[in-house]
Amino acid sequence: MSDGPSAAPRFEDPSRPTKVSNIPPPPSLSRPWLTLVVVFLVVVSAAAFTLATVRVVIDQRAFRTLLEGKLARRAPDYSQSDIKTAVLVGVIVLGVLSVAFMLGELRSSARLLEKRRSARTGLLVLTLLHLPIVGATAQAYEGHDDVRLGAAVGSGALVLAVATVYLWPIGRWLKMTQRQGPIPLRPSGPSQN
């Protein structure tokens, strides 16, 4: 069924204007400089965690031996091969989780620059999950003090980043919508009345 060649296009209402000239500009609030501080702190924490992790990996045989000794004292009925396997799996899982959390924290800080409101919550959740792993690893490691120093610097920078991201200027900037209020519709040209 065709409307024919002389039919008006569908959904066209001649009483409505075709152009609108007085759309209010979107509210402009520039990105606060604190967002760059948050990104810097997250990068510093990732660098500190990476240096501490590299130090543990370089000295991993001593770290695994230390953990195997602690596990053997707590569970004397386990065989030595079971203890070695459990420690190896635990170290691998801790390493994978730590890298995943660091990448997630870096991604959350990048999303903050893109003005994504979920970046704050993501950074908070990842920090709450990451810090116990860092603390447990640093506490279990009885080797060099640079591992504990790296863990402390990284944890401090991450906590400061989370505290900064919830400050008022960043929250106001993230909650600002693209347009506020209704858009008045008036014809752009002379009225056709």
C-alpha positions as CSV (number, residue, x, y, z in Angstrom):
1,M,0.0,0.0,0.0
2,S,1.6,3.3,-1.2
3,D,0.7,6.8,-0.2
4,G,1.4,8.0,-3.7
5,P,3.9,10.5,-5.0
6,S,2.1,13.6,-3.8
7,A,1.8,12.4,-0.1
8,A,3.8,14.3,2.5
9,P,6.6,12.5,4.2
10,R,5.5,10.7,7.3
11,F,6.0,12.1,10.8
12,E,6.2,15.6,9.5
13,D,4.1,18.2,11.4
14,P,3.9,21.5,9.6
15,S,3.0,23.3,12.9
16,R,6.4,22.5,14.4
17,P,9.4,24.5,13.5
18,T,12.1,22.8,11.5
19,K,15.0,24.5,13.2
20,V,15.5,25.7,16.8
21,S,17.9,28.6,17.3
22,N,17.7,29.3,21.0
23,I,19.0,26.1,22.5
24,P,20.8,27.1,25.7
25,P,24.5,26.1,25.6
26,P,25.4,23.2,27.9
27,P,26.8,24.4,31.2
28,S,30.5,24.6,31.1
29,L,32.6,23.7,34.1
30,S,36.1,22.8,33.3
31,R,37.7,19.7,34.7
32,P,39.1,20.3,38.1
33,W,42.9,20.1,38.5
34,L,42.3,17.5,41.3
35,T,41.5,14.9,38.7
36,L,45.0,15.1,37.4
37,V,46.2,14.8,41.0
38,V,44.2,11.6,41.4
39,V,45.7,10.2,38.1
40,F,49.2,11.1,39.3
41,L,48.7,9.4,42.7
42,V,47.3,6.2,41.0
43,V,50.3,6.1,38.7
44,V,52.7,6.6,41.7
45,S,51.0,3.8,43.5
46,A,51.2,1.5,40.5
47,A,54.9,2.3,40.1
48,A,55.6,1.7,43.8
49,F,53.7,-1.6,43.8
50,T,55.5,-2.6,40.6
51,L,58.9,-1.9,42.1
52,A,58.0,-3.9,45.2
53,T,56.7,-6.8,43.1
54,V,59.9,-6.8,41.0
55,R,61.9,-6.9,44.2
56,V,59.9,-9.9,45.4
57,V,60.2,-11.7,42.1
58,I,64.0,-11.2,42.0
59,D,64.2,-12.7,45.5
60,Q,61.3,-15.1,45.1
61,R,63.1,-18.3,46.1
62,A,63.8,-16.8,49.6
63,F,60.2,-15.5,49.8
64,R,58.8,-18.9,48.9
65,T,61.2,-20.6,51.4
66,L,60.0,-18.3,54.1
67,L,56.4,-19.0,53.3
68,E,57.0,-22.7,53.2
69,G,58.6,-22.6,56.6
70,K,55.7,-20.7,58.1
71,L,53.2,-23.1,56.5
72,A,55.2,-26.1,57.7
73,R,55.1,-24.8,61.3
74,R,51.3,-24.2,61.1
75,A,50.5,-27.5,59.4
76,P,53.1,-30.1,60.4
77,D,51.1,-33.0,59.0
78,Y,51.3,-31.8,55.4
79,S,54.0,-33.3,53.2
80,Q,56.8,-31.0,51.9
81,S,55.6,-31.3,48.3
82,D,52.1,-30.2,49.2
83,I,53.5,-27.2,51.1
84,K,55.7,-26.3,48.1
85,T,52.7,-26.6,45.7
86,A,50.4,-24.6,48.0
87,V,53.0,-21.8,48.3
88,L,53.7,-21.7,44.6
89,V,50.0,-21.5,43.7
90,G,49.4,-18.8,46.4
91,V,52.3,-16.7,45.1
92,I,51.0,-17.0,41.6
93,V,47.5,-16.0,42.6
94,L,48.7,-13.1,44.6
95,G,50.8,-11.8,41.7
96,V,47.9,-12.2,39.2
97,L,45.5,-10.4,41.6
98,S,47.9,-7.6,42.3
99,V,48.5,-7.0,38.6
100,A,44.8,-7.1,37.8
101,F,44.0,-4.6,40.6
102,M,46.8,-2.3,39.4
103,L,45.4,-2.4,35.9
104,G,41.9,-1.8,37.2
105,E,43.0,1.2,39.2
106,L,44.8,2.7,36.3
107,R,41.7,2.1,34.1
108,S,39.5,3.8,36.7
109,S,41.7,6.8,36.8
110,A,41.5,7.0,33.0
111,R,37.8,6.8,33.1
112,L,37.8,9.6,35.6
113,L,39.4,11.8,33.0
114,E,36.6,10.8,30.6
115,K,34.1,12.1,33.2
116,R,32.6,8.7,34.1
117,R,30.8,8.8,37.4
118,S,31.5,5.1,38.0
119,A,35.2,5.7,38.1
120,R,35.1,6.9,41.7
121,T,33.3,3.8,42.9
122,G,35.5,1.5,40.8
123,L,38.6,3.1,42.3
124,L,37.2,2.7,45.8
125,V,36.3,-0.9,45.4
126,L,39.6,-1.9,43.8
127,T,41.5,-0.1,46.5
128,L,39.6,-1.9,49.2
129,L,40.3,-5.2,47.6
130,H,43.9,-4.5,46.7
131,L,45.2,-3.1,50.0
132,P,44.7,-6.3,52.1
133,I,46.7,-8.2,49.5
134,V,49.6,-5.7,49.5
135,G,49.5,-5.6,53.3
136,A,49.6,-9.4,53.7
137,T,52.4,-9.7,51.2
138,A,54.5,-7.0,52.8
139,Q,53.9,-8.4,56.3
140,A,54.9,-11.9,55.2
141,Y,58.0,-10.7,53.4
142,E,60.9,-10.5,55.9
143,G,63.6,-9.7,53.4
144,H,64.6,-6.3,52.3
145,D,62.9,-3.2,53.7
146,D,62.5,-1.7,50.2
147,V,59.5,-4.1,49.6
148,R,57.8,-2.8,52.7
149,L,58.7,0.8,51.7
150,G,57.2,0.3,48.2
151,A,54.1,-1.2,49.6
152,A,53.7,1.6,52.1
153,V,54.3,4.3,49.5
154,G,51.9,2.6,47.0
155,S,49.2,2.1,49.7
156,G,49.5,5.7,50.9
157,A,49.3,7.1,47.4
158,L,46.2,5.0,46.6
159,V,44.4,6.0,49.8
160,L,45.1,9.7,49.0
161,A,43.8,9.2,45.5
162,V,40.6,7.7,46.8
163,A,40.2,10.5,49.3
164,T,40.8,13.1,46.7
165,V,38.4,11.7,44.2
166,Y,35.5,12.1,46.6
167,L,36.2,15.8,47.2
168,W,33.6,18.3,46.3
169,P,35.1,19.9,43.1
170,I,35.4,16.5,41.5
171,G,31.9,15.4,42.6
172,R,30.3,18.6,41.3
173,W,32.1,18.2,38.0
174,L,31.1,14.6,37.6
175,K,27.4,15.2,38.5
176,M,27.0,18.1,36.1
177,T,24.7,17.0,33.3
178,Q,25.1,18.0,29.7
179,R,21.9,20.1,29.7
180,Q,19.9,21.5,32.6
181,G,16.2,22.3,32.3
182,P,13.8,22.1,29.4
183,I,14.8,23.3,25.9
184,P,12.4,26.1,24.7
185,L,11.3,25.6,21.2
186,R,10.8,28.7,19.0
187,P,11.1,29.0,15.3
188,S,14.3,30.3,13.9
189,G,12.7,32.4,11.3
190,P,9.7,34.7,11.2
191,S,6.5,33.3,12.6
192,Q,4.1,31.7,10.1
193,N,0.9,32.9,11.9
